[in-house]
Amino acid sequence: MSAPPPPADAPLAEAPLRVVLIDDEHLIRSALATMLTLEDDLEVRGEAGSVAEGVRLVEAEQPDVAVVDLQLPDGDGLDLCARIAETSPATRCLILTSHARPGYLKRALAQGVLGFLPKTTSAEQLAAAVRSVAAGRRAIDPELAAETISSGDSPLTPRESDVLEYAADGAAIEQIARRTHLAEGTVRNYLSSAQAKLQAANRHEAVAIARRQGWI
């Protein structure tokens, strides 16, 4: 015998939240997808590894939440979030990054991004953040929020901060260029600009100043 139909007044089960993942590191995307799929109320609808792929994926899936990395091979994750807002206004963005710095958080909040977490976030915290963002609530790493309040306004652009951070361990220009997906000449220009803004004698002094201020 077939099971009897549910009572007419029985509540309908809510559809799971639709999530897409945009990160250029395949291993990280796969791990995130596995973690989020374990949650009954979350459904990973697709993955992308670049800004262009991310835009196409969001257009096709119209997800509730897009989990986006900041550093993508063909552009900036926050620029992608701005394009997502135009392409799929109902989709909310959550930034998940290893570059969790005050400058990026301020820019994200200014353009209406609701979620901003470091990649050290636990699976449980990430799932909770996805739910919060989908509901229109902010999900911001508390340590980064406190650091942002105390750091003051950085004169550096996000890209200048990136190249300074990569220069901190003495990396050569060509190494920094590969890590940031920039041309070597562009890296030199960013380093020179950062040094000038911080009134530093060289890039090592610029790194020290930026770190003291919490800008990298």
Secondary structure, 3 states (H helix, E strand, C coil): CCCCCCCCCCCCCCCCEEEEEECCCHHHHHHHHHHHHCCCCEEEEEEECCHHHHHHHHHHHCCCEEEECCEECCEEHHHHHHHHHHHCCCCEEEEEECCCCHHHHHHHHHCCCCEEEECCCCHHHHHHHHHHHHCCCCEECHHHHHHHHHHCCCCCCHHHHHHHHHHCCCCCHHHHHHHHCCCHHHHHHHHHHHHHHCCCCCHHHHHHHHHHCCCC
